[in-house]
Amino acid sequence: MIKKKRSNVLEIFIYSLNYILISYALSNISMVLRANPAFILFFASEIWIMGLYVSKVREISGNQILSWIMLVVCFALHICMVYFIGLVEGDIIPFKR
């Protein structure tokens, strides 16, 4: 029982870490493309990733309230990364032949 609980905590931690990193990357891509219609796709992907994260944590823990609390915590960490680390700056450069 304790081993399964420890395994679940580790699995939620790994999913949380992945969620934070993927959200940070999608935020960077969204901001680089903010003047491009492709922005909508990356922003929608961020929302989709949120839904996947909540459903996976709920599946692992069996607790919907915990899954939403974890989403809020991870989203706050994601925003802290954007604030303290910053966004990647750059331009889209087409491939040349």
Secondary structure, DSSP 8 states (H G I E B T S, - for coil): -HHHHHHHHHHHHHHHHHHHHHHHHHHHHHHHTTTSTTHHHHHHHHHHHHHHHHHHHHHHHS-HHHHHHHHHHHHHHHHHHHHHT------------
